């Protein structure tokens, strides 16, 4: 049976998370944006040293990452990606990235229960969208897919935030798996597996980011005269 084909909407707006009262709450990635990004400076330096255009390269790499991520989730949802709105050279680059994912996936028994579903924490006022939750080799697992040159501390803080969201909604992963899928020459395929119990400190750090976000929001509102 031929699979349904879905086209990527590159102009799709970011998800706005709201609590049960309709109030906007901060997203996980927005909160983590308050952290320093140590990978960006050496990346930019290396691009400049090689005489390569910084922003054009970054935009193309971002496109590749978006497409690879979409293709991986499509793999688990059971549909194919319509590539008619994707440049042939970019699509070809994603083909190379996908090979490393397929190599990993063929040796795994994955039974998804939740794929890219938004959640909101009513207790802690934040929202997020985990990639995939379900059985991986018969163990309840939160799985996250990254594309880039490496895995960083921020990724595990993000997973800790997603883990709490799942827990609040009565889903209880025993472990988390994070995959780094290469998208450029020199990138390495990496897999990290961590017990859910070992992300408590990362979650505490995430909560500090949420606190800072709302404090900054209050300060801005005060300066604008929106609060007394």
N, C-alpha and C positions, 0 to 999 in steps of 0.2 A: 504494500500500500504506500502510495506517495505521501510524503510528509507535507504538512502545511508550511508555506514559506512566509516569513515575516521580515519586513523591511525595518531597518533601524531608523528611528527619528532622531537625528542629531540635534534638533532644535527643541527637543522635549524639555520642558522646564523641570527644575529640581523639585523633589518632593517637599511639600510643606507639611510639617508635622503639627497636629493640633490635639489637645487633650479633650476629654469628654465635655468640657465646658466651651469648646470651640476656640480656646486660647492657643495661640501659636507657641510652640516649644522648640528649643534648640535641637538641631540634628547632631548626631554623633560626629560626623566629619567637620561640621562647623565648629563645634566645641574643641575638637582636636586641632583646628586651625590656629588655636592660640599657642600651640607648642612650637618650638623652634624646629625648622626643617633642615637638619644637618646634611641631608643628601643633595639638596639643591645647589649649594655653593660649589662643591667639587664637580658636580655635573656641568654647571655653567662654565667653570674654569676649563674643563677638559674640552668642551665644545669650542671655546674660543681659541684654545691652544692649537686645536686641529684645524683652525681656520674655517669652521662651519657656522652657518647661520643659526643663531640661538633660537629665535622665536619660531622660525619655520620648522626647525627640527623638533622643538618642543610640541608644536601643534600637531605635527605628523605622528609623533610618538604617542601623544594623547589619543589621537584617532585610532591608532593601532590597539592601544590598551582598551579603549571603549569597545571596539569590535570583537577583540578576543574574549573579553568578559561576557559580552552578549552571546557570542557563539557557544561558550561553555555552558551558560545557563540554558540556551536553546537545546543543547545536547541532552540535558536532563529533563527538559520540558517536552521533548519529543517533536520539535519542529526544526526547520532549516532556515538559514538566513538568506534573504533575497539581497544579493550583492549588486543590484543594478544601480544603486546610488553611491557605490564605493569605487574609487579609482583602482584600476587593475594592479598597479604596483603596491598599493596599500593592502589590497586583498591578498596578494601573493605573500606579503610580509606576515600577514596573520596566519596564512597556511603553515608557514614555518613554525610559528608559535604554537599552533594547535597540535602539531605533531608531538611535542613534548607532553602536552596534556593527554592526548590519546594514549601515549605510551604508559602513563601513570594509570589512567582510567581502566585500561583493559585488564589490569590485574586487581581491580577492586570491585567488590559487590556493594553497590550503592543503591539504597532504596529511599529516595527523597520523600519527606513529609511536608516540608515547607521550602519553597524556592522564591527568594527575593520578595518577601512579604513585609510591608512596613509595620512596625510596632511602635507604641508609645508607652512610656513609663508614667503612669499617673502619680506614682509616689515621688519620683525624682525629676519630673518635668523635662524629659528629653525623648527624642525619637530616633529610630534607626531602622535600617533594612538589611538584615543578615542575608548572605548569599544562599546558603543551603543548610538545612537541618534535616537529619534523618539517620537511618542506619548506614554505617560504613563498616563493612565486614562484621556485621551483627552487633555493632556497638553504637549507641546514640551519640551523634557527633555533629558539631557545628563546623562547617567547612567554608573557608573563605579563599577567594581566588584573586591574586594580585598579578600585575604585570610590571616588570621593571628590572632594575639592576641588582636589587638585593631586598632582604627583609629587614625591617627596622623596628625599634621599640614601639613606635607609634602604632604599628600594625597589631601588636599584641594588646595594646591599650584599647584599640578599637574592638577587638574580639571580646575583651572583658566586658565592654559596654553592651555588645550584642548578646553576650551570654546572660547578663542580668535581664535584658528585655525578654529573652525566651523564658527564663525562670519565672518572671512575673506573670507570664501568660501560660504557665503550667507545662512548659517544655523543659526538659532537664538533660542537656548533653553531659556525657561523662568525660568527653575530651573535645578538644578543638584541633583542627588541622588547617594549616595555612600553606597554600601553594604559591610559589613565585614562578610565573610563566615568562620565559624570555620574550622580549619584543624587539630587541636591538642586538647587533653584533656585540659579543662580549658578555651578554647577560647569561646568568646561569639558572638552570631549573633547580628549585629548592623545595623541599617539603619539611615542615616542622609540625610535630604532633606534641600536644601538651595536655596534661590532665586539667580538667576544668577547675579543680581545687587549687591549682598553682597560679591563678590569675587574680588573686585577691588584691595584691598590692597595685597591680595595673588598674584595677577597677577604682581603687581609692584615688589614684592619680587622675583618672578620668573625672571623678566627682569634683575634684578641685578645679578642673577645666570648666565644668558646668557652673560651678559657683562663680568663677571669675567672669564667665560670659554674662551672667545675670547681674553681677555687680557693675560691670562696665556698661551694661544697658541702663541700669539705674542712674549711673553717673551722667551718661549722655542725656537722659531724660531730664535730670535735674538742671543741667546746663542750658537746656532748651526751654526751661520753665514749665515743663510738662508735669512736674511733681513739686509739691511744697517742701 
